[in-house]
């Protein structure tokens, strides 16, 4: 229509120009015809104007009539539209609605809805806010709807109008919700210390305990509508609907507490490790997630549950000390595999964590001795300026190791296709001495005792991880006895290993088991003297004074001693660790936390005697460690804000674990 009007205007314009041209030519040819020409021109213009007005007026009448018909059609379509549609003011007053909305909101078609408030039907849903992509979820008359709101101009400067559309997607939402609630979640259960429970028990006690464990697990699964099967003597698999798994998690896996109360005659408590896989698209994937979660729970010391979802891991329990494994079968198997791996390598690099301590360094020194006796060149990657083993480092360097102690950057050139990297006393990619050196080595072995972290080294050919062990030095002491090649350590390596054990056990007070003392006895036979090893722990008078000042700043918070300093103290990491250890000697202190500024943020050193799991508290701050020894680092954080975050972490821990584990 617009094109036709434009064409008509062009035609009349051309006729006007033609008349002007004809009149002008006539006047020039014969001036006596000027009056006649002008008269003819005016008559022509009048005819053109009348015709143009007639045509445009008719067109306007046609368009107006068409508009009225379209408006009537739109109104009729809106009234009879299959979607419920209402128009409300910005205050929520209903000013118009169609038949479907009348049926939806009224249900009887007898009560006028004009003037009523839309909030009577949709509750507190604020339709003035931007509409979400999936609409506002509202419930009307027991059914679920998605409501979409559009604001449009009412022509008034003061009042706004909103068109509300209601989509009945009740069945879709119902079955979607039903799917998510009933999809399978898989639980894998393992009795942590099965062998220890039955090894020396009387037959009657053994039968009673195992029957009680089986009964409690079966009752637990049936309580939540699941099915369970015993797949091995110490392993169970169970499947639940996800809605029941949510209840299990809300109750914080209370089966852990139930099983922990079961004890055998020698007062050995039973503990479980549980792995759960949920939110998986298939039951096979949920089972694989449960398997990974069970490995994570065992790697963190057992007596806990790990829940694996698409968003990562959540952990529950982990309040008791790891149960020591009395058999050394696994150690012999790992030693054989490690011997073969070393034999097939061209050279070996030993590396621990940043700020190497005696456990890390002692394990590396002993393994270096073993590797060289097996005929392979080896080096120890350690930062000579950033470690906590100054006295031991100097002793080792002065006794034939100087050329083998290298900064990580110096070892980048020795890495080749057949290089083996052995990581000791850590399994985390984030805290190893050199991430670049690790990434350059294709063959990696890990030896560690810390509770497993989510960000662990996942490409290790050998991953020897025993969270029950007191220290990496204890693990290495056992390994070297089974390595091929008749390994013989000297007194120097024995002292380095014993120093690591003494550090992590606080002189055999914390986390020292039967195998710890067996390892110490073996090292003693090699010539290690505890009195000589103690000298490696000596500190300067300045460090001692700083430690006393740091302890003097401590305050008690819910049974925890919290100390801090903003002074830049030399060897502050050593001083802080020692202060945290000594704060545990105060009556009523279940855990100690020492905070100190580093220039890049705030570091934490945390200790406990086992009544509180400082690993869980430090993990909430981005750190990790052990039940009795942990740490964390907060970047770009002030001391006061770090203190507040620590208090919140302690509060959260105590709210979930009101009674410390015994």
C-alpha positions as CSV (number, residue, x, y, z in Angstrom):
1,X,0.0,0.0,0.0
2,X,2.8,2.4,0.8
3,X,4.5,1.7,-2.5
4,X,1.2,2.5,-4.3
5,X,0.8,5.8,-2.6
6,X,4.4,6.7,-3.4
7,X,3.9,5.8,-7.1
8,X,0.7,7.9,-7.1
9,X,2.6,10.9,-5.7
10,X,5.3,10.5,-8.3
11,X,2.7,10.5,-11.1
12,X,0.9,13.6,-9.9
13,X,4.2,15.4,-9.4
14,X,5.2,14.6,-13.0
15,X,1.8,15.9,-14.2
16,X,2.4,19.1,-12.3
17,X,5.8,19.6,-13.8
18,X,4.4,18.9,-17.3
19,X,1.7,21.5,-16.9
20,X,4.3,24.1,-15.8
21,X,6.5,23.3,-18.8
22,X,3.6,23.5,-21.3
23,X,2.4,26.8,-19.9
24,X,5.9,28.3,-20.0
25,X,6.5,27.2,-23.7
26,X,3.1,28.6,-24.8
27,X,3.9,31.9,-23.2
28,X,7.2,32.1,-24.9
29,X,5.9,31.2,-28.4
30,X,3.0,33.7,-28.3
31,X,2.8,36.1,-25.4
32,X,-0.9,36.8,-26.3
33,X,-1.8,33.3,-25.1
34,X,-0.3,33.9,-21.6
35,X,-3.7,34.5,-20.0
36,X,-5.2,31.4,-21.7
37,X,-2.2,29.3,-20.7
38,X,-2.4,30.4,-17.1
39,X,-6.1,29.6,-17.0
40,X,-5.6,26.2,-18.4
41,X,-2.7,25.6,-15.9
42,X,-4.9,26.5,-12.9
43,X,-7.7,24.3,-14.1
44,X,-5.3,21.4,-14.6
45,X,-3.9,22.0,-11.1
46,X,-7.4,22.0,-9.7
47,X,-8.2,18.7,-11.4
48,X,-5.0,17.1,-10.2
49,X,-5.6,18.3,-6.6
50,X,-9.2,17.0,-6.6
51,X,-8.1,13.6,-7.9
52,X,-5.2,13.3,-5.5
53,X,-7.4,14.2,-2.5
54,X,-10.1,11.8,-3.6
55,X,-7.6,8.9,-4.0
56,X,-5.8,9.5,-0.7
57,X,-9.0,10.0,1.2
58,X,-10.3,6.7,-0.1
59,X,-7.1,5.0,0.8
60,X,-7.2,6.4,4.3
61,X,-10.8,5.2,4.7
62,X,-9.7,1.7,3.5
63,X,-6.7,1.6,5.9
64,X,-8.9,2.8,8.8
65,X,-11.5,0.2,8.1
66,X,-8.7,-2.5,7.8
67,X,-7.2,-1.3,11.1
68,X,-10.5,-1.7,12.9
69,X,-11.0,-5.1,11.5
70,X,-7.4,-6.1,12.5
71,X,-7.9,-4.7,16.0
72,X,-11.2,-6.6,16.4
73,X,-9.4,-9.7,15.2
74,X,-6.5,-9.1,17.6
75,X,-9.0,-8.6,20.5
76,X,-10.9,-11.7,19.6
77,X,-7.7,-13.6,19.2
78,X,-6.4,-12.4,22.6
79,X,-9.7,-13.2,24.3
80,X,-9.8,-16.7,22.8
81,X,-6.0,-17.3,22.9
82,X,-5.1,-20.8,24.3
83,X,-2.6,-19.1,26.7
84,X,-4.0,-17.3,29.8
85,X,-3.3,-13.6,29.4
86,X,-3.9,-10.8,31.9
87,X,-3.1,-7.1,31.8
88,X,-2.3,-5.6,35.2
89,X,-1.3,-2.1,36.4
90,X,2.1,-1.6,38.0
91,X,0.4,-2.0,41.4
92,X,-0.8,-5.4,40.4
93,X,-4.5,-4.6,39.8
94,X,-6.1,-6.7,37.1
95,X,-7.4,-4.4,34.3
96,X,-8.1,-6.9,31.5
97,X,-8.0,-10.7,31.0
98,X,-9.0,-13.2,28.4
99,X,-11.3,-16.2,28.7
100,X,-8.4,-18.6,29.5
101,X,-7.2,-16.4,32.3
102,X,-10.7,-16.2,33.7
103,X,-10.8,-20.0,33.8
104,X,-7.3,-20.2,35.4
105,X,-7.7,-17.5,38.0
106,X,-11.4,-17.8,38.8
107,X,-12.4,-21.3,37.8
108,X,-16.1,-20.5,37.9
109,X,-16.5,-17.8,35.3
110,X,-19.0,-16.0,37.6
111,X,-16.8,-13.7,39.6
112,X,-15.4,-10.6,37.9
113,X,-11.6,-10.4,38.1
114,X,-11.4,-6.7,37.3
115,X,-10.0,-4.7,40.1
116,X,-8.6,-7.8,42.0
117,X,-4.9,-8.0,42.8
118,X,-2.8,-10.5,40.8
119,X,-0.8,-11.2,44.0
120,X,-3.9,-13.1,45.2
121,X,-3.1,-15.7,42.7
122,X,0.7,-15.6,42.2
123,X,1.8,-14.7,45.7
124,X,4.8,-12.5,46.1
125,X,6.2,-13.0,42.6
126,X,7.4,-9.6,41.5
127,X,6.4,-9.3,37.8
128,X,8.1,-5.9,37.5
129,X,11.5,-7.6,37.6
130,X,13.1,-8.7,34.4
131,X,11.6,-12.0,33.3
132,X,13.9,-15.0,33.7
133,X,14.6,-17.0,30.5
134,X,12.4,-19.8,31.8
135,X,9.8,-17.4,33.2
136,X,8.6,-17.0,36.8
137,X,7.6,-20.2,38.4
138,X,4.1,-19.8,40.0
139,X,1.6,-22.3,41.4
140,X,-2.1,-21.7,40.9
141,X,-4.8,-24.2,41.8
142,X,-2.4,-26.9,42.6
143,X,-0.7,-26.7,39.2
144,X,2.6,-25.2,38.1
145,X,2.9,-22.5,35.5
146,X,5.6,-20.4,33.9
147,X,4.6,-16.7,33.9
148,X,6.1,-14.2,31.4
149,X,5.7,-10.5,31.9
150,X,6.0,-7.8,29.3
151,X,5.7,-4.1,30.0
152,X,4.1,-1.9,27.4
153,X,3.2,1.8,27.0
154,X,-0.4,2.5,28.1
155,X,-0.3,6.1,26.8
156,X,-0.3,7.5,30.4
157,X,2.7,9.3,31.8
158,X,2.0,8.0,35.3
159,X,0.7,4.4,34.9
160,X,2.5,1.4,33.5
161,X,0.7,-1.7,32.3
162,X,2.1,-5.3,32.2
163,X,0.9,-8.2,30.1
164,X,1.2,-11.5,32.0
165,X,1.2,-14.8,30.0
166,X,0.7,-18.1,31.9
167,X,2.1,-21.3,30.3
168,X,0.8,-24.5,31.8
169,X,3.9,-26.7,32.0
170,X,2.9,-28.5,35.1
171,X,3.4,-32.0,33.6
172,X,6.8,-31.1,32.2
173,X,8.0,-29.8,35.6
174,X,6.4,-32.7,37.5
175,X,8.1,-35.4,35.5
176,X,11.4,-33.4,35.4
177,X,11.3,-33.2,39.2
178,X,10.4,-36.8,39.4
179,X,13.3,-37.8,37.2
180,X,15.8,-35.9,39.3
181,X,14.4,-37.3,42.5
182,X,14.3,-40.9,41.4
183,X,17.5,-41.2,39.3
184,X,19.9,-43.7,40.9
185,X,22.7,-42.7,43.3
186,X,25.4,-45.3,44.0
187,X,27.1,-45.9,47.3
188,X,30.2,-48.0,47.8
189,X,31.1,-49.0,51.3
190,X,34.3,-50.5,52.6
191,X,35.2,-51.6,56.1
192,X,38.5,-49.9,56.7
193,X,40.1,-52.2,59.2
194,X,38.5,-55.5,58.4
195,X,41.8,-57.5,58.7
196,X,42.7,-55.8,62.0
197,X,39.3,-56.6,63.4
198,X,39.4,-60.3,62.7
199,X,43.2,-61.0,62.8
200,X,43.6,-61.9,66.5
201,X,39.9,-62.0,67.6
202,X,38.3,-65.0,69.1
203,X,36.0,-66.8,66.6
204,X,32.9,-65.9,68.7
205,X,33.9,-62.2,68.8
206,X,34.7,-62.2,65.1
207,X,31.3,-63.7,64.2
208,X,29.5,-61.3,66.4
209,X,31.3,-58.1,65.1
210,X,31.0,-59.0,61.5
211,X,27.3,-59.9,61.9
212,X,26.7,-56.6,63.6
213,X,28.4,-54.7,60.9
214,X,26.4,-56.5,58.2
215,X,23.2,-55.9,60.1
216,X,23.7,-52.2,60.6
217,X,24.7,-51.6,57.0
218,X,21.6,-53.6,55.8
219,X,19.3,-51.7,58.1
220,X,20.7,-48.4,57.1
221,X,20.2,-49.1,53.4
222,X,16.7,-50.4,53.8
223,X,15.7,-47.5,56.0
224,X,16.3,-45.2,53.0
225,X,14.6,-47.4,50.5
226,X,17.8,-48.7,48.9
227,X,19.1,-52.1,47.8
228,X,22.5,-53.5,49.0
229,X,24.7,-56.4,48.1
230,X,27.9,-57.6,49.7
231,X,30.4,-57.9,46.9
232,X,33.5,-58.9,49.0
233,X,34.1,-59.7,52.6
234,X,34.7,-56.1,53.5
235,X,32.9,-54.3,50.7
236,X,29.2,-53.4,50.0
237,X,27.5,-51.8,47.0
238,X,24.2,-50.0,47.4
239,X,21.8,-48.1,45.1
240,X,19.3,-45.4,46.3
241,X,16.9,-43.0,44.7
242,X,18.5,-39.5,44.8
243,X,15.7,-38.1,47.0
244,X,16.7,-40.6,49.7
245,X,20.4,-39.9,49.1
246,X,19.7,-36.3,49.9
247,X,18.2,-37.3,53.2
248,X,21.2,-39.5,54.0
249,X,23.5,-36.5,53.3
250,X,21.4,-34.2,55.4
251,X,21.8,-36.6,58.3
252,X,25.6,-36.4,57.7
253,X,26.0,-40.2,56.9
254,X,25.1,-41.2,60.4
255,X,26.0,-44.8,59.6
256,X,29.7,-43.7,60.2
257,X,28.8,-43.0,63.8
258,X,26.8,-46.2,64.2
259,X,29.6,-48.4,62.9
260,X,32.2,-46.6,64.9
261,X,30.5,-47.8,68.1
262,X,31.1,-51.4,67.2
263,X,34.2,-52.6,69.0
264,X,36.0,-56.0,69.3
265,X,37.4,-57.4,72.5
266,X,40.7,-55.4,72.3
267,X,38.7,-52.2,72.0
268,X,39.5,-51.7,68.3
269,X,36.6,-49.6,66.8
270,X,35.3,-50.4,63.4
271,X,35.3,-47.6,60.7
272,X,33.9,-47.3,57.2
273,X,35.0,-45.5,54.1
274,X,32.1,-44.5,51.9
275,X,32.1,-43.3,48.3
276,X,28.9,-41.8,46.7
277,X,28.3,-41.0,43.1
278,X,25.2,-38.9,42.3
279,X,23.8,-36.5,39.6
280,X,25.1,-38.8,36.9
281,X,23.3,-39.3,33.6
282,X,23.5,-43.1,33.9
283,X,23.9,-45.7,36.6
284,X,27.3,-46.9,35.2
285,X,28.7,-43.3,35.4
286,X,27.3,-43.0,39.0
287,X,29.1,-46.2,39.9
288,X,32.3,-44.9,38.5
289,X,31.9,-41.7,40.4
290,X,31.3,-43.7,43.6
291,X,34.5,-45.7,42.9
292,X,36.5,-42.5,42.6
293,X,34.9,-41.1,45.7
294,X,35.7,-44.2,47.7
295,X,39.3,-43.9,46.7
296,X,39.3,-40.3,47.8
297,X,37.7,-41.3,51.2
298,X,40.4,-43.9,51.8
299,X,43.1,-41.6,50.7
300,X,42.0,-39.1,53.3
301,X,42.4,-41.7,56.1
302,X,39.1,-43.5,56.1
303,X,36.3,-43.2,58.6
304,X,34.5,-40.8,56.3
305,X,32.4,-40.4,53.2
306,X,33.2,-38.6,50.0
307,X,30.3,-37.5,47.8
308,X,31.2,-37.0,44.1
309,X,28.9,-34.9,41.9
310,X,29.4,-32.9,38.7
311,X,30.5,-30.0,40.9
312,X,33.3,-31.9,42.6
313,X,33.7,-33.5,46.1
314,X,32.0,-33.0,49.4
315,X,33.4,-34.8,52.6
316,X,31.7,-36.0,55.7
317,X,33.2,-37.5,58.8
318,X,37.0,-37.9,59.0
319,X,37.0,-37.2,62.7
320,X,39.1,-40.2,63.9
321,X,42.8,-41.0,63.4
322,X,43.7,-43.3,60.6
323,X,43.8,-47.0,61.4
324,X,47.3,-48.4,61.1
325,X,47.7,-51.3,58.7
326,X,49.8,-54.0,60.3
327,X,50.6,-55.9,57.1
328,X,53.5,-54.9,54.8
329,X,52.3,-56.7,51.7
330,X,51.5,-53.5,49.9
331,X,54.9,-52.1,50.8
332,X,56.7,-55.1,49.2
333,X,54.6,-54.8,46.1
334,X,55.3,-51.1,45.7
335,X,59.0,-51.6,46.4
336,X,59.2,-54.2,43.6
337,X,57.3,-51.9,41.2
338,X,59.5,-49.0,42.1
339,X,62.7,-51.0,41.6
340,X,61.5,-52.0,38.1
341,X,60.6,-48.4,37.3
342,X,64.0,-47.1,38.5
343,X,65.8,-49.8,36.6
344,X,64.1,-48.8,33.3
345,X,64.9,-45.1,33.8
346,X,68.0,-43.2,32.6
347,X,68.2,-40.9,35.6
348,X,66.1,-40.0,38.6
349,X,65.1,-36.7,40.3
350,X,63.8,-36.6,43.9
351,X,61.6,-33.7,44.7
352,X,59.3,-32.7,47.6
353,X,57.1,-29.7,48.5
354,X,58.0,-26.0,48.7
355,X,59.7,-25.0,51.9
356,X,61.1,-28.5,52.4
357,X,61.0,-29.8,56.0
358,X,62.9,-32.7,57.5
359,X,60.3,-35.3,56.5
360,X,60.5,-34.2,52.9
361,X,64.2,-33.8,52.8
362,X,65.1,-36.9,54.8
363,X,62.9,-39.1,52.5
364,X,64.6,-37.6,49.4
365,X,68.1,-38.1,50.8
366,X,67.5,-41.8,51.6
367,X,65.9,-42.5,48.2
368,X,68.9,-40.8,46.5
369,X,71.2,-43.2,48.3
370,X,69.1,-46.2,47.2
371,X,68.8,-45.0,43.6
372,X,72.6,-44.4,43.2
373,X,73.3,-47.9,44.7
374,X,71.0,-49.3,42.0
375,X,73.3,-47.7,39.5
376,X,71.3,-44.7,38.3
377,X,72.3,-41.1,38.5
378,X,70.1,-39.0,40.7
379,X,69.6,-35.5,42.1
380,X,67.5,-33.8,44.8
381,X,65.5,-30.8,43.7
382,X,65.4,-28.3,46.6
383,X,65.5,-24.5,46.9
384,X,68.7,-23.9,49.0
385,X,67.4,-20.5,50.2
386,X,63.8,-21.5,50.9
387,X,63.7,-24.5,53.2
388,X,63.3,-25.4,56.8
389,X,66.2,-27.9,57.1
390,X,69.2,-25.5,57.3
391,X,71.3,-27.6,59.8
392,X,70.4,-31.0,58.2
393,X,71.0,-29.5,54.7
394,X,74.5,-28.4,55.6
395,X,75.3,-31.7,57.2
396,X,74.2,-33.6,54.1
397,X,75.9,-31.2,51.7
398,X,79.2,-31.5,53.7
399,X,79.1,-35.3,53.5
400,X,79.2,-36.0,49.8
401,X,75.8,-34.7,48.6
402,X,76.7,-31.1,47.6
403,X,76.9,-31.8,43.9
404,X,73.5,-33.7,44.0
405,X,71.6,-30.9,45.8
406,X,70.3,-28.7,43.0
407,X,67.7,-25.9,42.6
408,X,64.8,-27.0,40.3
409,X,65.9,-24.6,37.6
410,X,69.3,-26.2,37.4
411,X,67.8,-29.6,36.7
412,X,65.6,-28.6,33.8
413,X,68.5,-29.5,31.4
414,X,69.0,-33.0,32.7
415,X,65.4,-34.1,32.1
416,X,65.1,-36.4,29.1
417,X,62.8,-39.1,27.7
418,X,63.8,-41.6,30.4
419,X,63.9,-39.4,33.4
420,X,61.9,-40.5,36.5
421,X,60.6,-37.9,38.9
422,X,59.9,-39.2,42.5
423,X,57.8,-36.8,44.5
424,X,57.9,-37.3,48.3
425,X,55.9,-36.0,51.2
426,X,53.2,-34.4,49.0
427,X,50.8,-35.5,46.3
428,X,49.5,-32.0,45.4
429,X,50.4,-30.3,42.1
430,X,50.0,-26.9,43.8
431,X,52.7,-27.2,46.4
432,X,55.4,-29.3,44.8
433,X,58.9,-27.6,44.7
434,X,58.7,-26.9,41.0
435,X,55.6,-27.2,38.8
436,X,57.7,-26.7,35.7
437,X,60.0,-29.6,36.5
438,X,57.0,-31.9,37.2
439,X,55.3,-31.0,33.9
440,X,58.5,-31.7,32.0
441,X,59.0,-35.2,33.4
442,X,56.8,-37.9,31.7
443,X,57.4,-40.6,34.3
444,X,56.3,-39.8,37.8
445,X,56.1,-41.7,41.1
446,X,54.5,-40.4,44.3
447,X,55.2,-41.4,47.9
448,X,53.1,-39.5,50.5
449,X,51.2,-39.9,53.8
450,X,49.1,-36.8,53.8
451,X,45.3,-37.1,53.5
452,X,44.3,-37.0,49.9
453,X,43.4,-33.7,48.3
454,X,41.2,-33.2,45.3
455,X,44.0,-31.6,43.3
456,X,46.3,-34.6,43.4
457,X,49.0,-35.8,40.9
458,X,46.9,-37.9,38.7
459,X,49.4,-39.1,36.1
460,X,51.7,-41.0,38.5
461,X,52.9,-44.4,37.3
462,X,53.2,-45.4,41.0
463,X,51.1,-43.6,43.6
464,X,52.1,-44.9,47.0
465,X,49.8,-43.2,49.4
466,X,49.3,-44.3,52.9
467,X,47.5,-41.8,55.2
468,X,47.9,-44.0,58.2
469,X,51.6,-43.6,58.1
470,X,53.2,-41.1,60.5
471,X,55.5,-39.6,57.9
472,X,57.0,-40.0,54.4
473,X,60.3,-41.0,56.1
474,X,58.5,-44.0,57.8
475,X,57.2,-45.1,54.4
476,X,60.7,-44.7,52.7
477,X,62.4,-46.6,55.6
478,X,60.1,-49.6,54.9
479,X,60.5,-49.3,51.1
480,X,64.3,-49.3,51.1
481,X,64.3,-52.6,53.0
482,X,62.5,-54.3,50.0
483,X,64.1,-52.5,47.1
484,X,66.1,-54.7,44.8
485,X,69.9,-54.4,44.9
486,X,70.6,-55.0,48.6
487,X,70.3,-51.3,49.6
488,X,72.4,-50.3,52.6
489,X,71.9,-46.9,54.1
490,X,74.6,-45.1,56.1
491,X,74.3,-43.4,59.4
492,X,73.8,-40.1,57.6
493,X,70.7,-41.3,55.7
494,X,69.4,-43.0,58.8
495,X,69.6,-39.8,60.8
496,X,67.9,-37.9,58.1
497,X,65.0,-40.4,58.1
498,X,64.7,-40.4,61.8
499,X,64.7,-36.6,61.9
500,X,61.7,-36.7,59.5
501,X,59.8,-39.2,61.7
502,X,60.5,-37.2,64.9
503,X,59.3,-34.0,63.2
504,X,56.0,-35.4,62.1
505,X,55.3,-37.4,65.2
506,X,56.4,-34.6,67.6
507,X,59.0,-36.9,69.0
508,X,56.8,-40.0,68.9
509,X,53.9,-38.4,70.7
510,X,51.5,-37.9,67.8
511,X,50.4,-40.5,65.2
512,X,53.2,-42.9,66.1
513,X,52.1,-46.5,65.5
514,X,53.6,-49.9,65.7
515,X,55.2,-49.6,62.3
516,X,56.6,-46.2,63.3
517,X,58.6,-47.7,66.1
518,X,59.7,-50.6,63.9
519,X,61.0,-48.1,61.4
520,X,62.8,-46.2,64.2
521,X,64.3,-49.4,65.5
522,X,65.7,-50.2,62.1
523,X,67.2,-46.8,61.8
524,X,68.7,-47.1,65.2
525,X,70.4,-50.3,64.1
526,X,71.9,-48.3,61.3
527,X,73.5,-46.0,63.8
528,X,71.0,-43.1,64.1
529,X,71.0,-41.6,67.6
530,X,68.0,-39.6,68.8
531,X,70.3,-37.3,70.8
532,X,72.3,-36.4,67.6
533,X,69.1,-36.0,65.6
534,X,67.7,-33.6,68.1
535,X,70.5,-31.2,67.2
536,X,68.9,-30.7,63.8
537,X,65.9,-29.1,65.6
538,X,67.9,-26.5,67.5
539,X,67.0,-22.9,66.9
540,X,68.7,-19.6,67.5
541,X,68.1,-17.4,70.5
542,X,66.3,-14.9,68.3
543,X,63.9,-17.6,66.9
544,X,63.2,-18.7,70.5
545,X,62.4,-15.2,71.6
546,X,60.2,-14.6,68.6
547,X,58.3,-17.9,69.3
548,X,57.7,-16.8,72.9
549,X,56.3,-13.4,71.7
550,X,54.1,-15.2,69.2
551,X,52.7,-17.6,71.8
552,X,52.1,-14.6,74.1
553,X,49.7,-13.1,71.5
554,X,47.5,-16.2,71.6
555,X,43.8,-15.9,72.5
556,X,41.3,-18.7,73.1
557,X,38.3,-19.2,70.8
558,X,36.0,-22.2,71.4
559,X,38.9,-24.3,72.8
560,X,41.3,-23.2,70.1
561,X,44.5,-21.1,70.7
562,X,44.8,-18.5,68.0
563,X,48.1,-16.5,67.7
564,X,49.2,-14.0,65.1
565,X,51.9,-11.6,64.1
566,X,52.3,-8.9,61.4
567,X,56.0,-8.6,61.9
568,X,58.4,-9.8,59.2
569,X,60.4,-12.4,61.2
570,X,63.2,-14.4,59.7
571,X,62.3,-18.1,59.4
572,X,58.7,-17.2,60.4
573,X,57.4,-20.5,58.9
574,X,59.6,-22.5,61.3
575,X,58.8,-20.2,64.2
576,X,55.1,-20.4,63.5
577,X,55.1,-24.2,63.3
578,X,57.0,-24.5,66.6
579,X,54.7,-22.1,68.3
580,X,51.6,-24.0,67.1
581,X,53.1,-27.2,68.5
582,X,53.8,-25.6,71.9
583,X,50.4,-24.0,72.2
584,X,48.9,-27.5,72.4
585,X,50.5,-27.9,75.9
586,X,48.0,-25.4,77.3
587,X,45.2,-26.9,79.3
588,X,41.9,-26.8,77.5
589,X,43.4,-26.3,74.1
590,X,42.1,-28.8,71.5
591,X,43.8,-27.1,68.5
592,X,46.2,-24.3,67.8
593,X,46.4,-21.9,64.9
594,X,49.2,-19.4,64.2
595,X,48.8,-16.7,61.5
596,X,51.5,-14.6,60.0
597,X,51.8,-12.1,57.2
598,X,54.1,-12.8,54.3
599,X,53.8,-9.7,52.2
600,X,51.6,-11.5,49.7
601,X,48.9,-12.5,52.1
602,X,48.5,-14.5,55.3
603,X,49.7,-18.1,56.1
604,X,48.3,-20.5,58.7
605,X,50.0,-23.2,60.7
606,X,47.5,-25.5,62.4
607,X,48.0,-28.3,65.0
608,X,45.9,-30.6,67.1
609,X,46.2,-33.7,69.3
610,X,43.4,-35.4,67.4
611,X,40.4,-34.0,69.2
612,X,39.7,-31.7,66.3
613,X,40.5,-32.3,62.6
614,X,42.5,-29.2,61.6
615,X,42.7,-30.6,58.1
616,X,39.0,-30.0,57.5
617,X,39.2,-26.4,59.0
618,X,42.2,-25.6,56.8
619,X,40.5,-27.1,53.7
620,X,37.7,-24.6,54.1
621,X,40.4,-21.9,53.8
622,X,41.9,-23.5,50.7
623,X,44.6,-25.5,52.4
624,X,45.0,-29.0,53.6
625,X,47.2,-31.5,55.5
626,X,46.5,-34.0,58.2
627,X,44.0,-34.5,61.1
628,X,46.7,-33.2,63.5
629,X,48.8,-31.0,61.3
630,X,47.7,-28.7,58.5
631,X,48.2,-25.3,56.9
632,X,46.7,-22.8,54.5
633,X,47.6,-19.6,52.5
634,X,45.3,-16.7,51.9
635,X,46.4,-14.3,49.1
636,X,45.7,-10.6,49.2
637,X,44.2,-10.8,52.7
638,X,44.8,-8.7,55.8
639,X,45.6,-10.3,59.2
640,X,42.3,-9.2,60.6
641,X,40.1,-10.5,57.8
642,X,42.1,-13.8,57.9
643,X,41.3,-14.0,61.6
644,X,37.6,-13.5,60.9
645,X,37.6,-16.2,58.2
646,X,39.4,-18.6,60.6
647,X,36.8,-18.0,63.3
648,X,34.0,-18.6,60.8
649,X,35.7,-21.9,59.7
650,X,36.0,-23.0,63.4
651,X,32.4,-22.1,64.0
652,X,31.3,-24.1,60.9
653,X,33.4,-27.1,61.9
654,X,32.0,-27.1,65.5
655,X,28.4,-26.7,64.3
656,X,28.8,-29.9,62.3
657,X,31.0,-31.7,64.8
658,X,29.9,-30.5,68.2
659,X,31.7,-33.3,70.1
660,X,35.4,-33.8,69.3
661,X,36.4,-37.3,68.3
662,X,38.0,-39.4,70.9
